[in-house]
Every structure is written in structure tokens, then in C-alpha cells.
Amino acid sequence: MKKLLIQYPGLEDHMDQLTALCGSRYEIVPIDAKITEPELAVLLPGTEIIFGDLKPAWLTDAPDLKWIQISWAGVRPYIGTVLPDRYILTNASGAFGTTIAEHALGMLLDLARHFRKYYEHAQTGLWKDAGSEWRVEGRHALVMGAGDLGTAIAERLQPFGVTVTGFARTARAAAPPFDRMITAEDLDAELARADMVFGALPETPETIGLLSADRLAHMKEDAMILNVGRGSLIDTEALVRELEAGRFYGVGLDVTSPEPLPADHPLWKFERVLITPHVSGIGFGHLKETQDRIWEIALGNLARYLAGKDLHNLITNEKGY
């Protein structure tokens, strides 16, 4: 009997569904989140399917493996690796848009309304005005990435009366929640007119350093930057230089480059920079709704796999944004 290895937490809550789908075709084998390479090697013979986030190098010698369903949206560790081409790789894109978009909007409002400063005041009972705010209504936003995450951000900006432009790799017609769509050829001009820029892109060779020193320098002086995609999108050293020069009203970063951000990194010193430690889209261990959605995607794909249908969230080396 072939094996289905499952590393996801919550297996006991979904065992009935798994048993109903698999019947006697697969042995369902739970594996620990901290499994070691030697422990995994013992299990790999006969394993056809894995639900989990194992190191690609550990999976090169798995003669029966056909499909890996990871619990992340980001697939960079798996692209261009030593994984054999015969493996099918699917991700959990679609599980994280809501939670990451809410995090991005929370950062925006915190920076715009000085909530952290007022919290500091409250610790000492200080009744003091923290200064003029940054109004969101009527602004123009550029959302870099028009997939699940970028769309979720755009949907949440619309009720604020924000005009939203989406950036994608390939040309497409604008449709709600985007008012306009652009590609790389229009990026420089759009960055120069944007009041707020949201990073919602995966890491690919094309997206690394896309917000370069030159592009940062040509953005509005009082613009907001909110990055919840990948830290490599932004030239970090250039961002520090712009902040030291007094530019940008606020910067919110849930992702950084390098990551983790060293304790002595200059980004920490800016009052108008809000940094969170890549927590906006954690799958397991945070929001139950996100965990349930990951399981829903995995089980839906399992049903399609067993029926011989094409899988959702199929990843290739040309995965776009």
C-alpha cells in the first residue's frame, strides 16, 4: 500500500475526511513537524504523497513520490532546486490573502494615525497630541502583485475611497477591486504618482530588488510603503538612506532583507518604520480560519488527484504574479 505522509497539525480533526477519500488505497502516516532527515528517509520508500514543508534536499531520493502539497504560499525554496521534475508541487495560495491584507491595512492605519505613539503616551498617562495625521481617503495606491494577496489588499482599500492600481507581470484588463492595471513598462511612472505602495509579490528573479534605489528616490516624499510579500522586493540599504534623508511618511514591513532583521540594523531606529517579524501570514499556530483553509485546499486537491483531475495551485518554474 502506498503512503500519504502528513506533517500538518490538526490531522485528528480531518482523519474522517482523509479516510473517506483514500479508502484502502493509502496508508495515512503522520510525521512530526521536527522530523529529521534520517527519520524521513525510513518513511520515503512507498510514499506517493506528502502534505508538508520538508527540505527539498531531503526528497531527492524518493522513488515513489509523485506529489508534494506544501502549506505555504511562497515556493521559492522549491524552485530551481534538486527536486526531480517528475514531482508535482502545489502550494496553499488562497489561504492567506485575508489575514495578510488585514495586517497590511493595520500597519497603514497605525502609521497614518500615530497609534503606537498614543500607546506610549498612555503608559504614563500623558494626554498629548501626537501631531498631524496622514489621511487615507482619496489617495492613490499601487499594489505590486495582483494575485490572491494583492486582490485582498485592493478589496480592503476600496471602502476607504482609495483609487487602486494593480501591478502584474502580464497585461490584463482592469476589473474590480482594481481601478487600473499596469505591467513593468509603466512601473516607474506609477511609483512616482502613488501615495501608498503595497508589496504583495512572491520572490522570483524578476522581483528581487524591484523597488531599487532609483525607484525609491523617485517616489513621493510623503508616500507610504507597506511590504507584506517578500523582503527582497526592496533595496534595504537604499530604503535606509531615503529614511535618513527624511523621506516617506511611514514604512510598514512584515518582511525584510535580511531576515530575520539583526537587532543592530538601522531600520529599527526610525520612529516612522513599523516592523513585524514575518507573522502576517503564518499558517499553522495562529488563526484557526487560516489553518482550516490550508486543510480545505489540501483535501480538495487530494480529491482531484484521486479522480485524475488537474490540481489547483500547481507550481512551475515560470510561476507568475
C-alpha positions as CSV (number, residue, x, y, z in Angstrom):
1,M,0.0,0.0,0.0
2,K,1.3,3.5,-0.9
3,K,1.7,6.1,1.8
4,L,0.4,9.6,2.3
5,L,2.7,11.4,4.8
6,I,1.1,14.3,6.6
7,Q,3.0,16.9,8.5
8,Y,0.1,19.3,9.0
9,P,-1.1,19.9,12.6
10,G,-4.8,19.0,13.1
11,L,-4.7,15.6,11.5
12,E,-7.1,14.1,14.0
13,D,-9.7,16.7,13.0
14,H,-9.6,15.6,9.4
15,M,-8.9,11.9,9.6
16,D,-12.5,11.1,8.7
17,Q,-12.3,13.1,5.5
18,L,-9.0,11.6,4.6
19,T,-10.2,8.1,5.3
20,A,-13.3,8.7,3.2
21,L,-11.2,10.0,0.3
22,C,-8.4,7.4,0.4
23,G,-10.2,4.3,1.5
24,S,-7.7,1.4,1.4
25,R,-5.6,3.0,-1.3
26,Y,-3.2,4.8,1.0
27,E,-1.7,4.4,4.5
28,I,-2.0,7.7,6.2
29,V,1.2,8.4,8.2
30,P,1.6,11.4,10.5
31,I,5.0,12.9,10.7
32,D,6.4,15.3,13.3
33,A,7.0,18.9,12.4
34,K,10.6,18.5,13.6
35,I,11.3,15.2,11.8
36,T,14.9,14.7,10.9
37,E,16.3,13.7,7.5
38,P,17.3,10.1,8.7
39,E,13.8,9.7,10.2
40,L,12.2,10.8,6.9
41,A,14.4,8.6,4.8
42,V,13.0,5.5,6.5
43,L,9.4,6.6,5.6
44,L,10.1,7.6,2.0
45,P,10.0,4.2,0.3
46,G,6.4,3.7,-0.8
47,T,5.4,7.3,-0.2
48,E,3.4,8.8,-3.0
49,I,2.0,12.0,-1.5
50,I,3.3,14.4,1.1
51,F,1.3,17.1,2.9
52,G,4.1,19.1,4.5
53,D,7.0,21.6,4.2
54,L,10.1,19.4,4.1
55,K,13.5,20.5,2.8
56,P,13.8,19.8,-0.9
57,A,17.2,18.2,-0.5
58,W,15.6,15.5,1.7
59,L,13.3,14.5,-1.1
60,T,15.7,13.8,-3.9
61,D,15.8,10.0,-3.3
62,A,12.1,9.1,-3.0
63,P,11.4,6.8,-5.9
64,D,7.6,6.5,-5.3
65,L,6.9,10.2,-4.6
66,K,4.6,11.9,-7.1
67,W,3.0,14.9,-5.4
68,I,4.0,17.4,-2.6
69,Q,1.3,19.8,-1.2
70,I,3.1,22.5,0.9
71,S,1.3,24.6,3.5
72,W,2.9,27.9,2.3
73,A,2.0,30.2,-0.5
74,G,5.7,31.0,-1.1
75,V,7.5,28.4,-3.1
76,R,11.0,29.9,-3.5
77,P,12.8,27.1,-1.6
78,Y,11.5,24.6,-4.1
79,I,12.0,26.4,-7.4
80,G,15.2,25.6,-9.2
81,T,16.3,23.1,-6.6
82,V,17.4,19.4,-6.9
83,L,13.8,18.2,-6.8
84,P,13.2,15.8,-9.7
85,D,11.0,17.2,-12.5
86,R,8.6,14.3,-12.1
87,Y,7.3,15.7,-8.8
88,I,4.0,17.6,-8.8
89,L,4.3,20.6,-6.4
90,T,1.2,22.6,-5.2
91,N,1.0,25.4,-2.7
92,A,-1.6,26.8,-0.3
93,S,-2.2,30.1,-2.2
94,G,-5.6,31.4,-1.4
95,A,-5.3,30.6,2.3
96,F,-3.5,33.8,3.4
97,G,-5.0,36.7,1.5
98,T,-7.4,37.8,4.2
99,T,-5.0,37.6,7.1
100,I,-2.1,39.3,5.4
101,A,-4.3,42.0,3.9
102,E,-5.7,42.8,7.3
103,H,-2.2,43.0,8.7
104,A,-1.2,45.4,5.9
105,L,-4.2,47.6,6.5
106,G,-3.5,47.6,10.2
107,M,0.1,48.8,9.6
108,L,-1.2,51.5,7.3
109,L,-3.7,52.8,9.9
110,D,-1.2,52.6,12.7
111,L,1.3,54.7,10.8
112,A,-1.3,57.1,9.5
113,R,-2.9,57.8,12.9
114,H,0.1,57.5,15.3
115,F,-1.5,54.7,17.3
116,R,1.9,53.5,18.6
117,K,2.8,57.0,19.8
118,Y,-0.6,57.3,21.6
119,Y,0.0,53.9,23.2
120,E,3.4,55.1,24.5
121,H,1.6,58.2,25.9
122,A,-1.0,56.0,27.6
123,Q,1.7,54.1,29.5
124,T,2.5,57.3,31.5
125,G,-1.0,58.8,31.5
126,L,0.2,61.5,29.1
127,W,-2.7,63.4,27.4
128,K,-0.8,64.8,24.4
129,D,-1.4,65.4,20.7
130,A,0.9,63.3,18.6
131,G,0.7,65.6,15.6
132,S,-1.0,65.8,12.2
133,E,-2.2,62.6,10.6
134,W,-2.0,61.1,7.1
135,R,-5.4,60.8,5.6
136,V,-6.1,57.6,3.6
137,E,-9.3,58.6,1.9
138,G,-8.9,59.9,-1.7
139,R,-5.3,58.6,-2.0
140,H,-3.9,56.6,-4.9
141,A,-2.4,53.1,-4.1
142,L,-0.2,50.9,-6.1
143,V,-0.5,47.2,-5.2
144,M,2.5,45.3,-6.5
145,G,1.1,41.9,-7.1
146,A,-2.4,41.2,-8.3
147,G,-2.9,37.6,-7.1
148,D,-4.8,36.4,-4.1
149,L,-2.9,38.7,-1.7
150,G,-2.9,41.8,-3.9
151,T,-6.6,41.4,-4.6
152,A,-7.4,41.0,-0.9
153,I,-5.5,44.2,-0.2
154,A,-7.2,46.1,-3.0
155,E,-10.6,44.9,-1.8
156,R,-10.0,46.4,1.6
157,L,-8.7,49.7,0.2
158,Q,-11.8,50.4,-1.8
159,P,-14.1,51.2,1.1
160,F,-11.6,53.9,2.2
161,G,-12.2,55.7,-1.1
162,V,-8.7,54.8,-2.4
163,T,-8.0,54.5,-6.2
164,V,-6.1,51.3,-6.7
165,T,-3.7,50.3,-9.4
166,G,-2.5,46.7,-9.7
167,F,0.9,45.7,-11.0
168,A,1.2,42.3,-12.7
169,R,3.8,40.5,-14.8
170,T,1.5,40.2,-17.8
171,A,-1.0,42.7,-19.2
172,R,-4.7,42.2,-18.2
173,A,-7.8,44.3,-18.2
174,A,-8.7,46.2,-15.1
175,A,-11.5,44.7,-13.1
176,P,-12.8,45.2,-9.5
177,P,-11.2,45.7,-7.0
178,F,-8.6,47.3,-9.2
179,D,-9.3,50.5,-11.0
180,R,-6.3,50.2,-13.3
181,M,-3.7,47.5,-14.2
182,I,-0.1,48.1,-15.3
183,T,2.9,46.0,-16.2
184,A,6.6,46.6,-15.8
185,E,6.8,49.2,-18.6
186,D,4.6,51.6,-16.6
187,L,6.0,50.9,-13.1
188,D,8.3,53.9,-12.8
189,A,5.6,56.4,-13.7
190,E,3.1,54.7,-11.4
191,L,5.5,54.7,-8.5
192,A,6.2,58.4,-8.9
193,R,2.4,59.2,-8.5
194,A,1.5,56.6,-5.8
195,D,0.6,57.8,-2.3
196,M,1.0,54.3,-0.9
197,V,2.8,51.3,-2.3
198,F,2.0,47.8,-1.1
199,G,4.4,44.9,-1.8
200,A,2.4,41.7,-2.4
201,L,4.7,39.8,-4.7
202,P,6.4,36.4,-4.3
203,E,10.1,36.2,-4.6
204,T,11.3,35.5,-8.2
205,P,14.4,36.5,-10.1
206,E,12.3,39.3,-11.6
207,T,11.0,40.7,-8.3
208,I,14.3,40.8,-6.4
209,G,15.3,44.5,-5.9
210,L,12.3,45.7,-8.0
211,L,12.0,48.7,-5.6
212,S,15.5,49.8,-6.4
213,A,17.4,52.8,-5.1
214,D,16.5,54.8,-8.2
215,R,12.8,53.9,-7.9
216,L,12.7,54.7,-4.2
217,A,14.3,58.0,-4.9
218,H,11.6,59.0,-7.4
219,M,8.6,58.2,-5.1
220,K,6.7,60.9,-3.4
221,E,8.4,62.3,-0.3
222,D,5.4,61.7,1.9
223,A,4.4,58.3,0.4
224,M,3.7,55.2,2.5
225,I,5.4,51.8,1.8
226,L,3.8,48.6,3.2
227,N,5.6,45.3,2.3
228,V,3.9,42.1,3.2
229,G,5.2,40.0,0.3
230,R,8.9,39.3,0.4
231,G,11.7,41.4,1.8
232,S,13.8,41.0,-1.3
233,L,11.5,43.3,-3.2
234,I,13.1,46.4,-1.6
235,D,16.7,47.6,-1.7
236,T,17.1,47.8,2.0
237,E,20.2,49.9,2.1
238,A,18.6,52.4,-0.3
239,L,15.5,52.5,1.9
240,V,17.6,53.4,4.9
241,R,19.3,56.2,3.0
242,E,15.9,57.6,2.0
243,L,14.6,57.5,5.5
244,E,17.7,59.2,6.8
245,A,17.1,61.9,4.4
246,G,13.6,62.4,5.9
247,R,11.6,60.9,3.1
248,F,8.4,58.7,3.3
249,Y,5.7,59.4,5.8
250,G,5.7,55.8,7.0
251,V,7.1,52.3,6.2
252,G,5.5,49.1,7.3
253,L,7.5,45.9,6.9
254,D,6.3,42.4,7.8
255,V,9.2,41.1,5.7
256,T,12.7,42.3,5.4
257,S,16.0,41.7,3.7
258,P,18.0,40.3,5.5
259,E,15.5,38.2,7.5
260,P,15.5,37.9,10.5
261,L,16.5,41.6,10.7
262,P,19.5,41.9,13.0
263,A,19.0,43.7,16.3
264,D,21.5,46.4,15.4
265,H,20.1,47.0,11.9
266,P,19.5,50.8,11.3
267,L,15.8,50.1,10.2
268,W,14.9,49.6,13.8
269,K,15.8,53.2,14.8
270,F,13.2,55.0,12.7
271,E,10.1,56.1,14.6
272,R,8.1,56.1,11.3
273,V,9.0,52.5,10.5
274,L,6.8,49.7,11.8
275,I,8.4,46.2,11.7
276,T,6.7,42.9,12.5
277,P,8.6,39.6,12.3
278,H,7.1,37.9,9.2
279,V,3.9,36.9,11.1
280,S,1.1,38.3,8.9
281,G,0.6,35.0,7.0
282,I,1.6,32.3,9.4
283,G,-0.4,29.2,8.5
284,F,-0.4,26.8,11.5
285,G,-0.2,28.1,15.1
286,H,-2.0,31.4,14.6
287,L,-5.5,31.8,13.1
288,K,-7.8,28.8,13.0
289,E,-9.5,30.2,9.9
290,T,-6.2,30.1,8.0
291,Q,-5.4,26.6,9.2
292,D,-8.8,25.4,8.1
293,R,-8.4,27.0,4.7
294,I,-5.0,25.2,4.2
295,W,-6.6,21.9,5.0
296,E,-9.5,22.7,2.7
297,I,-7.1,23.4,-0.2
298,A,-5.1,20.2,0.5
299,L,-8.2,18.0,0.8
300,G,-9.7,19.5,-2.3
301,N,-6.5,18.8,-4.2
302,L,-6.4,15.2,-2.8
303,A,-9.9,14.6,-4.2
304,R,-8.9,15.9,-7.6
305,Y,-5.7,13.9,-7.6
306,L,-7.5,10.6,-6.8
307,A,-10.0,11.4,-9.5
308,G,-7.3,12.1,-12.1
309,K,-8.1,15.8,-12.4
310,D,-5.7,18.7,-12.7
311,L,-4.7,20.1,-9.3
312,H,-5.2,23.7,-8.1
313,N,-2.2,25.9,-7.2
314,L,0.2,23.9,-9.4
315,I,3.7,25.4,-9.3
316,T,6.1,25.6,-12.2
317,N,9.4,27.4,-12.6
318,E,7.5,30.0,-14.5
319,K,5.1,30.8,-11.7
320,G,4.0,34.4,-12.2
321,Y,2.4,37.1,-10.2
